[in-house]
Amino acid sequence: MAKITIDGKTIEVENGTTVLNAARQLEVDIPTLCDHPELTPYGGCRLCLVEVEGARTLQPSCTLPVSDGMVVKTETEKIREARKFVLSMIFSERNHFCPYCQVSGGDCELQNSAYAEGMTHWPIQPNWHPYSVDASHPFIILDHNRCILCRRCVRACGELVGNFTLGFEERGADSTLVADLGLPLGESSCIGCGTCVQVCPTGTLIDRWSAYQGKETDVETTKTICLGCSVGCGIDVLTRDNRLVRIEGDWTATINHGLLCDVGRFLPMVEERERILTPMVKTDGKLKAATWDDALKVAAEMISKHKGNLDGVTSTRVSVEAMAQLRNLCEAFDAKSLLTTEDCQAVSAIYHQASSDQSALEGKVEDLLDADCYLTFGEDITKDHQVLSFFAKRRIPEGAQVIQITDKVSGFDNFATITLKVKEKSLADFLIDLKDLISGKSGDMALIAEKYSLDKDELQSTLDALQSSEKSVILFGSRFDFSNSDAVVSATRSLSQAANAKLITTKGNINSVGAAALGYEGAGKVQADLLLMVLADEDLTQCIEQKFEKAPKRVVFSSYVSPLTAGADVVFPVENWLEQDGHIINFDGHILEQHAALESAPEVYSNSNAIEKLASILNVKNNTDWKKELDKFTSPVKIA
C-alpha cells in the first residue's frame, strides 16, 4: 500500500494505482480526454498533467503510478497554463465548430474541459483543412473533423471488444482514424457494437438516431436490462419526453461491464412494428375495439369452456413474475405450459440432464473474463451472444486460444486458433471421442482424425491446448440439431469434466432459464383447441407463426400487431420491454431486475397485471411467490 496526498487530502491506495485513479477515489477532479476507466492508460492528450513534489516537470497523472509519501497538486497556475495550451493545440488541429456540433452543450468532453478552464475562443487559429465524413455505416457516422486523436475508439475496439477494426494511419496532426486498411466503415470488419461511439469524447463517432435528440443534461437515464439474448446485459436507457433517445452500456453492470452488441444498442432504435393500444374482440369475423372488462369476460368464457383442451404459451421476453402467473393459471385449467422460442428444446435438454446428473453446477460469466482456452460449439456466438464472444476475442492477444467446432461459416473464422469442421449430426460422437483422448481412454489420434475427416495435427493441437490450459471454458451454444439434443448435452458435460473445464451453456433467449425452471416445455405439435398466448413484444419468426396459427381459438397478449394477433379471438395490449418492471434470469442464473424507462399508453397494461386481471375473473388465486416456484426444479446453474 502507498500513502499519497493530493491537494491536501491523504489516501492510502494499492501499489500500482495511478495518480489519476487515486484522485478519483478522493473525488478530486483531474480533467482528461484520452483516459477512460475501462481502458489501459495511454497518456496521449497530456490534459491530466499534475505537479508532483520533487519532480522537475509536470507529470501525466493517468500513467504515473503512486509512490509512498507522494505529494501532488492538481490546481496551480503552472498546471492551468499547461491545460489551456494543450486544449488550444487540440482545437487548432481540426475543425471544431462547437455551436453546430451534435454533441455540443454537455456531452462533449473537449468542450466541457475548455469551459472548465475559462476558454471562450480559439487562442490559436485552426488551419481549416477539410476532413471527410464517413456515413457508410448503417448505425455509425464518422466525422474526422471532430477527431482529437485520443485513440479511445481504437483501444476500445481492441481491448474491450477484441475486434481490432479501428486504427490510425499517417503521423502527428495528419493522423487519421481508419477501419481495417482504409475501407469505409460500413464496408469494414466493424460488427456495429457501438462501443467506439460510447467512449468517444467528442462528436467524431455518433449514432444516427440520437444526434440532436437531447443531451446528458436534458435526458432521463434509467438502468435496466437488455432482452436481446440470454446474457442480460445491463444498459442505460436515455429518454426525453417519454421517447427513446439512446441506449448505452452500463459500465457498472456485473454481467457485461458496459459492453453491448448492435442488438442491444441500435436495433431498438429502429423498431417500426405497429403497436396495439386497445383490447380487441372478434365480432362477425373481424377484430373490433373493446373495453378491458368486455374483452376479459369473453376470454374467461373461452378458457372455462376449453378446460383440459387449452395450452398456455409464453414468450421468454416476459418477466419471471408473469411466467409464474401464467403457469399458475394454466395449472388451474389442466393446460400445458409452452414456450414460443425455437431453441427451447435445447434448454429443456440441459435441464433434463441437470435433474438426472447431480454433477458440479455450470460456470458463470466471470469465468470467461480470464480464461486461457475457449472451446466453442453449438452456435456462432459472434452472432447470437456477441458480448460473450467479446470476452474471448479480447483475450487472444494475451495468448488465449479459441477452438471452434463447426462445419459452418462463423464470425470466429478470422480469430479462432483452430477450427474443427465436424458435421452437426456427428457432434455428440466427436465430443465423446475427444473426451476419451483427453482422459487417455483412446490413444489412436490418427484413427479419430480420419473418422471425422480432420487434420491430425489440428486435433493434436486441440488436445494439447485443453490439457495444458490452466483455466479453460467450454462454451456450448443452443442452436444445434435438436433431434439429438440429449446426447449432445450429455457428451458436453462428460467432456467438460474430463478436461477440467468450466462449462457454460448459452441457453437460448433471455429468461429461458426462468421458463425452464418454472416447468415450461418446448412447443412441439400443438393440438389444443385454445391457446392462451403471452407474446409480449417478441418479434415472431415465420416458423413460430406457422406452429401456432392453426389453433382454432387464440387469446393473445401482445405489444405489437402480428399474424397471430390478426387471427386471434381476443387481443389484449401489453407493455413492451422498455415499459415493464420485473425480474429476468439470464443464462448463468443471475436474477436481474428490469426498470421501466418509458410510460405505456393508458389502455396498455403490464403482462403481469393483464394475466392477474384474467385470473381474477376466473377465480384463480394469483401466485406471487415466484422465487419459491423456482426451487421446485433442479437447475444446471445457481439461481441468485
URDA-V979659 format. One record per pair of residues at least 12 apart in sequence whose ideal C-beta (glycine too) atoms are under 7 Angstrom apart, sorted by the first residue. I is the first residue (numbers start at 1). J is the second residue. D is the distance in whole Angstrom. If there is no record, write none. Layout:
i = {I I}
j = {J J}
d = {D D}
//
This chain:
i = {1 1 1 2 2 2 2 3 3 4 4 4 4 5 5 6 6 6 6 6 6 7 7 7 7 9 9 11 11 13 13 16 17 17 18 18 18 18 18 18 19 19 19 19 19 20 20 20 20 20 22 23 23 28 30 30 30 30 31 31 31 31 31 32 32 32 32 33 33 33 33 33 33 33 33 34 34 34 35 35 36 36 38 38 38 39 39 39 39 40 40 41 41 42 42 43 43 43 44 44 45 45 46 46 47 47 47 48 48 48 49 49 50 50 50 50 51 51 51 51 51 52 52 53 58 58 58 80 83 84 84 87 87 87 87 88 88 89 90 90 91 91 92 92 92 92 93 94 94 94 94 95 95 95 95 96 98 101 101 102 102 102 102 103 103 103 105 106 106 106 107 107 108 108 109 109 110 110 110 131 131 132 134 134 136 136 136 136 137 137 137 138 139 139 139 139 139 139 140 140 140 140 140 141 141 142 142 142 142 143 143 144 144 146 146 146 147 147 148 149 150 151 152 152 152 153 153 153 153 153 153 154 154 154 156 156 156 157 157 159 160 160 160 160 161 161 161 161 161 162 162 162 162 163 163 163 165 165 165 165 165 166 166 169 192 192 193 193 193 193 193 194 194 194 194 194 195 198 198 207 207 209 210 210 213 213 214 214 218 219 219 219 219 220 220 221 221 222 222 222 222 223 223 223 224 224 224 224 225 225 225 226 226 227 227 227 228 228 229 229 229 229 229 230 230 230 230 230 230 230 230 230 231 231 231 231 231 231 231 232 232 232 232 232 232 233 233 233 233 233 233 233 234 234 234 234 235 235 235 235 235 235 236 236 237 237 239 239 242 242 244 244 244 244 247 247 247 255 255 255 256 259 259 261 261 273 273 274 274 275 275 276 276 276 276 276 276 276 277 277 277 277 278 278 279 279 279 279 279 279 280 281 281 281 281 282 287 295 295 296 296 296 297 298 299 299 299 300 300 300 302 302 302 302 303 303 303 303 304 306 306 307 307 308 309 309 309 310 310 310 310 310 311 311 311 311 311 311 312 312 312 312 312 312 312 312 312 313 313 313 313 313 313 313 314 314 314 314 314 314 315 315 315 315 315 316 316 316 316 316 316 316 317 317 317 317 317 317 318 318 318 319 319 319 319 319 319 319 320 320 320 320 320 320 320 321 321 321 321 322 322 322 322 322 323 323 323 324 324 324 324 325 325 325 325 325 325 326 326 327 327 328 328 329 329 329 332 336 337 337 337 338 338 338 339 339 339 339 339 340 340 340 340 341 341 341 342 342 342 343 343 343 343 344 344 344 345 345 345 346 346 346 346 346 347 347 347 347 347 348 348 348 349 349 349 350 350 350 350 351 351 351 352 353 353 353 354 354 354 355 357 359 359 361 361 361 362 362 362 362 362 362 363 363 363 363 364 365 367 367 367 368 368 368 368 369 370 371 371 371 371 371 372 372 372 372 372 372 373 373 373 373 373 373 374 374 374 374 374 374 375 375 375 375 375 376 376 376 377 377 377 377 377 377 378 378 378 378 378 379 379 379 379 380 380 381 381 381 382 382 382 383 384 384 385 388 389 393 396 401 401 402 402 402 403 403 403 403 403 404 404 405 405 406 407 407 407 407 418 418 418 420 420 420 422 424 424 425 426 427 427 428 428 428 428 430 431 431 431 432 432 433 434 435 435 435 437 438 438 438 438 438 439 445 445 466 472 472 473 473 473 474 474 474 474 474 475 476 476 476 476 477 478 478 478 478 504 506 507 510 510 511 511 513 513 513 513 513 514 514 517 517 517 517 518 518 519 523 526 526 526 528 529 529 529 530 531 531 531 532 533 533 533 533 533 533 534 534 534 535 535 535 535 536 536 536 536 537 537 537 537 540 540 545 545 548 549 549 549 553 554 554 554 555 555 555 556 556 557 557 557 557 558 558 559 559 559 572 573 573 574 574 574 574 574 575 575 575 575 578 578 579 579 579 579 580 580 580 580 581 581 581 582 582 585 588 589 589 589 589 589 591 591}
j = {13 14 15 15 66 67 68 68 69 22 66 70 72 71 72 22 23 26 28 72 74 28 73 74 75 26 28 25 26 25 66 65 65 66 41 61 62 63 64 65 50 61 64 66 72 32 35 48 61 62 66 61 74 74 48 50 61 74 47 48 83 113 116 45 47 48 62 45 47 109 110 113 148 150 201 150 151 152 48 62 152 199 160 251 258 152 155 156 159 155 159 62 63 151 155 60 62 63 150 151 86 150 60 86 83 86 113 60 61 62 79 82 72 73 74 79 72 73 76 78 79 70 72 71 78 79 82 117 117 117 119 113 114 117 119 123 124 124 110 148 122 126 122 124 125 126 173 131 145 146 147 126 128 131 145 146 111 146 203 203 206 211 212 202 203 206 215 215 216 217 215 216 202 203 201 202 148 201 202 144 145 144 184 185 184 185 186 187 185 186 190 186 192 194 207 208 262 266 185 194 197 205 207 206 208 177 185 204 205 203 204 176 177 202 203 204 177 204 202 175 201 168 199 200 201 166 177 196 199 200 205 166 167 168 195 196 199 195 196 394 195 259 390 394 193 195 259 390 394 390 393 394 396 189 191 393 179 180 188 189 190 179 196 182 262 266 260 261 262 265 386 207 260 262 265 266 259 248 249 246 266 269 245 246 240 245 240 245 240 238 239 240 245 239 240 236 238 237 239 595 597 236 250 595 237 594 595 597 584 592 594 260 264 317 510 577 263 264 263 384 385 509 510 385 506 507 508 509 510 512 586 587 255 256 385 387 388 586 587 255 510 584 586 590 592 249 253 255 256 260 264 387 250 253 255 256 247 248 249 250 260 264 248 250 578 597 597 598 598 599 268 269 578 598 264 265 268 365 586 590 387 387 390 386 387 560 561 560 561 559 560 558 559 560 561 565 571 573 573 601 603 604 573 603 291 292 295 571 572 573 571 294 295 298 570 569 571 570 572 613 614 617 617 570 555 570 614 614 617 618 530 553 555 569 333 530 532 618 618 529 530 333 334 334 528 529 530 333 335 528 530 532 335 336 338 526 528 531 326 327 329 330 335 336 337 338 532 338 340 523 531 532 533 548 326 339 340 515 520 534 340 534 535 536 538 339 341 509 510 511 512 515 510 511 536 537 538 577 534 536 607 580 582 583 584 594 607 608 511 514 582 583 584 585 626 582 583 608 626 534 582 607 608 611 514 515 518 518 623 626 629 608 611 612 615 622 623 534 611 518 519 620 623 611 615 620 620 521 519 520 521 520 521 523 515 520 521 522 523 523 535 538 544 508 509 512 541 543 544 478 479 508 509 508 512 522 482 485 522 478 480 482 485 508 478 507 508 512 516 516 521 522 485 486 489 489 505 507 636 516 633 636 486 489 490 493 634 635 636 634 493 493 497 636 637 638 503 504 505 588 636 637 473 502 503 504 588 588 473 502 504 388 391 392 473 391 471 395 400 471 472 473 399 400 469 470 471 472 400 401 465 466 469 472 392 400 402 403 473 475 403 466 472 474 475 404 412 475 404 405 406 427 476 477 476 477 478 479 480 477 478 479 506 410 411 475 477 506 410 411 412 411 477 479 506 475 411 415 415 417 465 415 416 417 416 417 418 462 465 416 419 420 422 419 421 422 423 424 458 461 462 454 458 462 452 480 481 481 452 480 488 484 487 488 491 452 491 492 495 491 494 448 495 494 495 498 463 463 466 467 498 499 498 459 460 499 499 501 501 502 504 492 495 496 501 503 504 492 503 504 505 506 505 506 507 508 588 587 587 584 586 584 585 585 586 587 589 637 584 585 630 633 635 639 629 630 633 547 547 548 551 551 551 552 553 553 548 551 554 555 548 554 555 556 557 564 557 607 611 556 557 558 564 558 559 574 607 559 560 576 577 562 564 563 564 564 563 564 567 569 567 568 569 568 569 570 568 571 572 574 607 610 571 574 574 575 576 610 603 604 604 605 606 607 610 600 604 606 607 597 598 596 598 599 600 594 596 606 607 594 595 596 594 608 639 637 635 637 638 639 640 639 640}
d = {7 6 7 6 5 6 4 6 6 5 5 5 7 5 7 7 5 6 5 5 7 6 6 6 7 5 7 6 5 7 6 6 7 5 6 7 6 7 6 6 6 4 5 6 6 7 6 6 4 5 6 7 7 6 5 7 5 5 5 7 7 5 6 7 5 4 6 4 5 6 6 7 6 5 5 4 7 6 7 4 6 5 6 6 6 7 5 6 6 7 6 5 5 6 7 5 6 4 6 6 7 6 6 5 6 5 6 6 5 5 6 5 5 7 5 7 7 4 6 7 6 6 6 4 7 7 6 6 5 5 6 6 5 6 6 4 5 7 7 5 5 7 7 4 7 5 5 7 6 7 6 6 6 7 4 6 5 7 5 5 6 4 5 7 4 7 5 4 5 4 5 5 5 6 4 7 6 6 5 4 5 6 6 5 4 6 3 6 4 4 7 7 5 6 6 6 6 5 6 7 6 6 6 5 6 7 5 7 6 6 6 6 7 5 4 4 6 4 6 5 6 7 5 6 7 5 7 4 6 6 6 5 6 7 5 6 5 7 6 6 6 6 7 6 6 5 7 5 7 6 3 3 7 7 6 7 5 6 6 5 5 6 6 7 4 7 6 5 6 7 7 6 7 7 4 6 6 5 6 7 7 4 5 4 7 5 4 5 7 5 6 5 5 5 7 5 6 5 7 5 4 6 6 6 6 5 5 6 6 5 5 7 4 5 5 5 4 5 7 6 5 6 6 7 6 5 6 6 5 6 6 4 6 7 6 5 6 6 6 6 6 6 3 7 5 7 7 6 4 6 6 6 4 2 6 6 5 7 6 6 7 6 5 5 7 4 5 6 6 5 7 7 7 7 7 5 6 6 7 6 5 5 6 4 6 4 7 6 4 7 6 6 7 6 6 7 6 4 6 5 6 6 6 5 7 5 4 7 5 6 4 7 5 5 5 5 6 5 6 6 6 5 7 5 5 5 6 7 4 5 6 6 6 7 6 7 7 6 7 6 4 5 6 4 5 5 6 5 4 5 5 6 6 5 6 6 4 5 5 7 7 4 5 7 5 7 5 5 6 7 6 7 4 7 5 6 7 7 7 4 5 6 5 5 4 6 5 5 6 4 5 5 6 7 5 6 5 6 6 5 5 7 3 6 6 7 7 6 7 4 7 5 6 6 5 5 7 5 5 6 7 4 5 6 6 6 5 6 5 4 5 6 4 6 7 6 6 6 6 5 6 7 4 7 5 5 5 7 6 5 7 7 6 4 6 5 7 6 6 7 7 6 5 6 5 6 7 6 7 5 6 4 7 7 7 4 4 6 4 4 7 6 6 6 6 5 5 5 5 6 6 5 4 5 5 6 6 6 5 5 7 7 7 5 6 6 5 6 4 4 7 7 7 7 6 5 5 6 6 7 5 5 7 3 6 5 5 5 6 4 7 6 4 7 6 6 7 7 6 5 6 4 7 5 5 6 5 7 7 5 5 6 4 4 5 7 5 7 5 6 5 7 7 5 7 5 7 5 7 4 6 7 6 7 5 3 6 6 5 3 6 4 7 5 6 6 6 7 7 3 6 6 7 6 5 7 7 5 6 4 5 6 5 5 7 6 5 5 6 5 5 5 5 7 5 6 5 7 5 6 6 6 7 7 5 6 5 6 6 7 6 6 4 5 5 6 4 6 5 5 7 5 6 5 4 4 5 6 6 6 5 5 5 6 6 5 6 4 6 5 6 7 7 5 5 5 5 5 7 7 5 5 7 5 6 4 7 5 5 6 7 5 6 5 7 6 6 7 6 4 5 5 6 7 6 7 6 6 6 6 6 7 7 5 6 4 6 5 5 5 7 6 7 5 7 7 5 6 7 6 6 4 7 7 6 6 6 4 6 4 6 5 7 5 6 6 6 6 6 5 7 4 6 7 6 5 4 5 5 5 6 5 6 7 6 7 4 5 6 5 6 6 7 5 5 5 6 5 7 5 5 5 5 7 4 6 6 5 7 6 6 5 5 7 6 5 7 3 5 4 6 6 6}
//
